[in-house]
Amino acid sequence: MKKEMKYTGMILLLFAMMLVSSCKKKTIEDPMTVSSPIFTATGNLGSESFLLEAGNNSVFMSTYINVSNGVQVYSGKLGNDQMEIEIGIHESNIDLEGAFSIQNLPTSLDFAALPSQPLAFLSKDLLPNSMFIQEVRWFINGVFSGVNDVEIIEPGKYNVCAEVKFLDETEATLCNDMILGFAVNASCKIRHILQSNGFLKVWLDESSTPIDHVLWYLDDVLVSENLSLDTTIDTDNHLVSANIYYQNGAHRKKSILVDGSLSGKLIDDFSVFENGSVSQMKWDNSVILKVKKNGLVYSSTAADNTSSSIQLLSLSYYGKNSAGKDVYKCIASVIVNVREGQSGAVLPLNFTTTFGLEMH
Amino acid sequence: MNWTDEELDQLFSDAANNATVEYNDAYWKDIEGMLPVRKKRKGLLWWMGSAGALVFFGSLLLVQVPFTNKSTFANQAVRELSNESAKQSNERLSSTVSVKENKAESTAENQQTGFNNIPIQKTNAAEVNNLPKVNQSNGNMAVKTTDESKMKSQLVQPNAQSLNPIADNSGKLIEKESPFEVQDDKLVTEVNEENISTLPLIDLYGFHQLPELISTSYKLKTRSPHALYVEVGVGMGQSPILSSENGSGMAKNYGLQFGYSHQKSKFRFSSGLGISLQQFNNVYIKERSLIYGYGVNSVDNHYRFSSLLRFEVPLSISYQMNRHILSAGMSLSFPIVSGVSYTKFIDGNISIQEKGYTSTEFFKPFGTEAQIGYAYQIGSNWEIGIKVQMQLINPIDSERIIGKTNALPLSGQMTLRKTIVFKK
């Protein structure tokens, strides 16, 4: 019987080992659900209908943030080699850091349209000490744009530099930021008095909204955090800058060039020119739309879209794109006119779309 | 007249105790000329080859292959007696004659051959190699011998034909006649000498060189009908999937069973537990999905089931004819675990590749197999055989597995069975 018990134990042990080894199991996934294209656009361009589905017919949805004239445009492009639709939404409240919120987008967005008149006119003659100036060379965003008189047509946030040549052939340069065609949430003028003893007083005037605090820099050195700057300078030219923080969150930087010799070779704050465009159009949250088809490019900004709009039916977070940026999926109904650049032909475009836009 | 085991045992015991035969060298010379050549034992390889041939020629399943290896039993000259002849033999055995020789005459001969002038009983020459060893005690010794299983050792009784009881595999005793007979102190034979080659006794067995004989007592016992068994099997069969698009339609089978068997006359009933492992390479789940997003990605999930381990409850009935065993039975099986390898492709490129075990959700939770088999008893407790099994329930239980399923997959196995008989 001992022998039988030995065999029995051996076999039972074998069974037990088999059962134990079978405990750690891999799970087989459920059948994958049949998915359908997510990003689509279907409608008519002129008399031709179209259907774009990302994933089919080599159609791809790409998302990115475009920077146009210093302003971020939350953009996406859906299409293939034959047809492509690009939609971009301008950021808003560009002088408020982090003010843009996807939740604050209105359900009805206007199309951006080019203004019929320049948004800003930069002229030597408008400078208060123009009688001491021989010539002004204007540079916009680092690009030479003209001498003495320059017009800025498109909305944007520009860095404008004036390279001033005085009558005595001396030169000085001053740069300031200008916001044109977008809402400005705070504005003010920077003024100064220089006495013969070298005492300099600089302050902010005509502020549109309460100032929280100011950082004063003299020749790029922080010298004061008071609302005004009181200091003494020598007879050279000195750059005075103010980083202004408004209570509403707006942040602006304004600079002036002070002539310590009191010979009139100063450059005043020319950003005041932006105040003249305040009452004009705003591109905040405006939409630009481009269509490429059969090698032709159609644009919404070149056509009359005063009665056109884009209706946002929904807007939700989708995921990250290949660059790791957040992408939002918007479902929209679009009715717009687009103008072809070369022929000037205007075509009606209407479509419904599920579109991706990179936003942050 | 039917003899009971106890009667036979007593008969042999009495005969052995009363019989004293003094050594006579003349006997050995006579015997020497009649010894059969000991055939070379071919061993297990012969059996494996035979079984393989049987598998190859499946039609031989129902054919009884005659056993031709004479070397299995030393006593090839033994033939079964009819009941009548057995009765006669027993009567002769009961009147055993003791043959004595002059001790002085035999001394010289014994010293020459190494024997110490011992009156002994001579054994059947054909069984010399199985002669029980004789314990040396007091110079005189009587060999008392019975065999509970094969009874290879048999005593040759001068003037009497020895009865040679042998137990068959079912435990039943059969009576066999010794080919030797002593008449008037001379050995005569009934053996057909055509089947016997002769060799000198001393060259073949060295009997004369044996320094001593050892006496061993055997008791006749019937074989217990109760036994445990262990059976291992290996074979080939059909895969659960017929199509060979993704691999071979064949599968390898391995089995291990353990259970209890009960012998009833020539029938044997077996039941137990077992595990079986089936290995195949054409059982696949292949699924593809297009994942749309900014574009589209094709995602392919490939699951290849490589094996299926099952728990089995076998039931069988066997019919035994001498050493040939035919069996039929059923088996319930329950899948335990299946081996699987998983490969995930994204746009055609391997993303994940791993192996492991998974549940048996894609297979039927239970199965039923019918089987028939043939086995040959190669030893008192060993059987080698083949069996053919058929799954009666389609083992595949998921439409996710691609290919046409094999509703009734067949398989065959070579088996080796070890029986552990309960002691009475």
Interface residues (C-beta under 8 A of the other chain):
Chain A: M1 K3 E4 Y7 T8 I11 L14 F15 M18 L19 S21 S22 K24 K25 K26 T27 I28 E29 P31 M32 T33 V34 S35 S36 P37 I38 F39 E53 A54 G55 N56 V59 F60 M61 S62 T63 G319 N321 S322 G356
Chain B: L228 V230 L256 F258 L273 I275 I285 E287 R288 S289 L290 I291 Y292 G293 Y294 G295 V296 V299 N301 Y303 L309 I336 V337 V340 Y342 E354 G356 Y357 T358 S359 E361 F362 R400 I420 F422 K423
